[in-house]
Amino acid sequence: MRPDILADRLRDELWDAVVDGEEYRAVDLVHAAAGDGVDEETLLLEVIARVQEKIGVEWAADRLTVAQEHAATAINERVVASLADRRRAARRTEVPRGRVTVSCIDGEWHAFPARLVAEVLGLHGWRVDYLGAQTPTPHLVAHLHRTDPDAVLLSGSIATHLPTAHAAVTACQAVGVPVLAGGRAFGPGGRYARALGADRWAPDARGAVDVLAAGLARPRPAAVRQVSEDLPHLVDQEYTMVVQSRPQLVKQTLVELETRFPAVRDYDDDQRERTAEDLAHIVDYLATALYVDDPEVFTGFLQWTAGVLEARHVPAHSLLAGLDALAGQLREFPRTLSLIEQGSAAVRGRPAPRPVPGTDFGV
């Protein structure tokens, strides 16, 4: 059977297993494929990773619940672990080609991409210290002092963690360890990895293998760089002011929404909490766009959020009222106000969704 057709079949079968909550079936399927000669890298990146991507897409489209998404992800994680155990039992005597640390940024809970990278590097002969989700930067640096790896691979999926990633990059380099960044948080083509001073960026696990094979020069240990050395636009203090004002911005915006939409006053505690969480996310992405001085961080998040809302039959234009309320509170900050205006334009410019029969939003 052609490799692409086989991978398609395996993805379909694994998808059915993880969505049905059948852990043993999922593990047996992947192990049987490995026994039949499908290489482990293909299983990790062309089968398991692709199924994991589909899990996220289906959740965003409201075709999987949060509980189903968590359960499916947990099964995929156990499938990966079972493959790792299978490999290690057969390769105990190999001498590693070097040592690397793979870690998520502090605050980053999406550890699955980092785990895949760690496993692929292991396949290519590297000794990997995999630190998992949200490793505090001081603990990461302490680990580097103890192990002196050839490189540290920092993984991030959520852009709001970029300021924390920046601190981690400079701290690792200050102790003489080069940083290879990866993950969606670092933007298209790794533009934010470069902006934050990372030594290199890789688009995926295979890219990370190639970068490490070519070698990374060690930076000279030095004092930690100041943020403004990499991002001079931050001298305007708008990022700092927005971050410090976050609780008040969320609270005041919620009050203004109650004034504009009386129905909001009748929200129960759970609805009010969810609305406040949504507003907090908007402020966080706004602040991150200020940090890296790139509106796409903010506009991209708003467009994604609009799609998620529409999948749940909530009009995307409901975002505009919150953005307008935020703009009223931040008129003294020109960069911030420009970002909000661009965000509103991005929401307005989205194509109208197809009507959904039988819902208030589609009738």
N, C-alpha and C positions, 0 to 999 in steps of 0.2 A: 504494500500500500504506500502511495506517495506520502512523504513526511507531512506535507501541509494538510492533506485529507485526514491523516491519522491524528494530527494535533487538533483539528476541528472536532473530530469524534470524541477524543479524550476530554476536550473542554466541555462539550455538551454533556457527557456522562458525569464529569466532576461537578458541573453546575447542578445537575439534578440531585446528586448526592448531598451537596452542601446545603441546598435550599430545603431538602427534605429532612435535614438534620441527621443524616446517616454517616457518622464519623467513620465507622469501620468499613463501610462500603467505599468511602472516599479514599481511605488509606490503602485498601486492597486494590482498588483500581490503579492508583499511581504505582504501587509496588509491582503489580503485574506488568504494567507498561515498562518499568525499569528492567524487570526480568526478561522481557521480550526484546530488549536491546535499545529502547528509547533512552537517550543520554539524559543525565540528571539536569543539565543546564536547560535543555529543551523543556523538560517537565516543569522546572521552576519558573522560567520566563515566558514560555509560549503556552503553557497550560494553566498553572496555578495563578500566576500573576494576572493573566487575562481574565480568569474567572473572578479574581478579586476586584479588578476594574469594573467588571459587570455588576458586581454586588453594589458598588458605589453608585453606578448609573441607575440601577433599579431602585435604590433607596431614594435618590434625588427625584425620580419620576413617580414616587409614591406607590411603587409596585411591591416594595418590601417595607415592612415595619422596622423600627429601630431594633426591636428584639430579634427579628429575623436577620437583620444585617449583622448584629453582634454575634449571633450564633453561627452564621455562615463563616464569618471571619475567624472565629475561634477554631472551627473545623479546619479551615485552610492552614492556620498556624500549626495545628497538630499534624497535618499532613507534611508540612515542611520539616517539622521536628523529626518525624518518623523517617524521612528520607536522609536527614543528617545522621541519625543513629545508624542507619543501614550503611552509609558511606564510611563512617568512622570505624565501624567494626572491620571494614576491609582495608583500611589505609592507616593503621596505627603506627607503622614504622617509617613513613615517609618523612624526610627532612624538609621543613618549611623553607620557602624561598625568602621569607622575611616576615615581619610582624606588623600588623596594623590594628588600629582601634576603629570600630564602627559604633557610632552613637547618634541618638536623636538629640536635637536641640532641647534645652530645658523648656518645659511646657508642652512639648510635642508628644502627643499620645499616639499618633499614627506611626506605629513602629514596624508595620508589615514591610514597607519598601526597604527599610534599613536591614531587616532580617534577610530579605532576598539577596541584597548586596553582599551581606556577610557570608551567606551560604555559597554564592557564586565565587567569591574570592577564595573560600576554602577549597572549592573544586579546582582552582588554579594554583593551589599549592601554598597559599598564604596562611600563616597562623593569625587567626582573627580573635580579638577580644571584642565581643559583641555586648555593649552595655545597655541596649534596649531603649525604652521610651524615657523621655524627659529627664535626662541626666543633668543635674545641677552643674554649672560650669566649674565651680571650685573643686567638686569631686572628680570631674573629668580631668582637670589639670593635675590633680593629685595622682590619678591613675597614670597619666603620661609621665610624670616624674618617676614613678615606680617601674614602669615597663619600657620606657624609651622606644616607642614604636617608630617605624619608618614614616608613617603618616597617620593622620586621624581623618576619618571620613565622617562628615557631619551631614545628617539627613534632616530635611524639613519639608513638610507638606502644606502647612498653613502659613500664609504670608505674614500674619500678625506676629509671628515669632522672629521676624527678621532682625529687630533691634537686639534681641537676646542672642541671635546667631552672630551678630557683629561682635558682641562682647566675647563670645566663645572663640571666634576666629582669632581675634587679636591676643587673647589669653594663651591659646595654644601656640601661636607663633612666638610669643614672648618667651616660651620655654624651649624654643628651638625645634618644634614639630610642625611640618608643613600640613596645610589643611586642604583637603579635597571635598568640595561641597556638592550636594546633589539633592534632588527632590523638587517638586513643583513650587515650593515656596521661593526658590531662587530665580523664578521667572523664566520666560522664553529665552532659550539660548544661554541661560545662566547669567543674565545681565546683572542681577542683584548680587550674585556671588562675586563678580568682578568689582562691583561698586563697594562691597564690604571688605575687599582686600583679600579674599581667599586666594590661595596659591593656584588652584585649578578648580574646574567644574566638570562634572561628567553627567551626561543626559540619562544614563541608565547603568545597570550593573556591568554590562559588557564594556561600556565606556570607561567605567572605573577600573576594570581589569587592564585596559589599554594604557590608561594614564599611569597606573602603578608600574606596569611593565616598562614604560619609557623612563620611569624614575622621576622623583620629585626632589628638588634641591632643598636642603634643610635651611631654614632662616636662621640667622644668628640670634641667639637669645638676647633680648633687649627689654626695655621698659614697655609696658602696654601702651599702644598708640591711643591718642585722644580721638574721640569720635569725629571731631571736626576736621581731623587730618584727612579722613577718607570722604567725609560728607560736609563740605564747607557751607552748604546752604542752611545747615542747622543752626548757624549763628543767629538766625532771626528769632529763635526761641518759640516759633509757632508749634512745633511738635511737642515741646515740653509743656506749653500752656494747655494744649488740647488733652494731653495725657493726665495732667494734674487736675483738669476740670471735668474729667470723665464722669464721675458720679453725679455732679450737678447738671451736666449736659443731658444725661439720660433722664434724670428726675424731671427737669424742666420740660424736656421734649414730651414726656408722657403726660404732663399737666396740660401742655398745649394741645395734644391730641384729644384729650378729654373735652377741651373747649370747642375744638373744631368738629369733633364727631361725638355727640352725646352718647351714642351707643357704647363707647369705650368706658363710660362711667359705670355701666352695668356689668363690666367684666368681673368674673370671679377671681379669687386670688391666683389660681393657676394661670388664667389667661393674662392677668396683669404681669405675672412673673415672666411668662414667655415673651410678652411684648417688650418688657424691659430688657430681656436677654437679647432680643433682636436688635434693639436700639444700641445696646452696648457693643454688639458685633459691628454695627455700622460705624460707631465712633472708633473702634479699634482699627478697622481697615482705613478709615480716614487718617488716623494718626500714622499708620504704617506708610501710606502714600506720601505723607509729609516727610517721613523719615528718609525714604529713598528718593523723594522728589520725582515720583512717577505716577501720573493719574491712572494708569492702567491697573494698578493694584486696587484702587477704589472702584473704578468703573467696571472692571471684570467681576469683582465680588458682587456688585449690585445687579449686574446682568444675570449672574448665576443665581442669586437670591430670587430675582424676579421669576426665573424659570421654575425654581422650587415652589414658590408661592402659587404660580399658575397651575402646576401639577396637582396642587391641593385645592384648586378652585378658588383661590384668593386673587383678586385683581392686582396685577403688578403695580398699577398706579398708586396703590396704597402706600408704597414706599415714598412717593413724592411728598406727601404731607409731612412725614418725619424729616426728610431732607430739608424741606422749607423751614420747619421749626428749628432745625440745627443752624441753618444759615442765618436766621434772625438773631441767634445768640453769638455768632462768630463773625459779625460784620467788620470787626476791627482787625481781622487777620486775612490779608489779601490772598496768600497762597491757599489757605484753607477754604476761603469763599470760592475761589476759582475751582478747586477740586469738587466742591459740592455742586456747583453749577454744571460741571462736566458730568458728574454722576447723574444728576437729574436729566440731562440731555440723553445720556446713555439709556436710561430707563424709558424715556419717552420714545426713543428711536427703535425700541424693540418691535419686531413684527407682531401684529395682533395674533393671539393664540386661536387655534381652531375652536369653535363652539363645542362645548361638552353637553350633550343632551341630558336633560333631567337635573341640571344644577342651576343655581341662581346665577352663576357666572356665564352660562352658555345659552340661556333661554332667549 
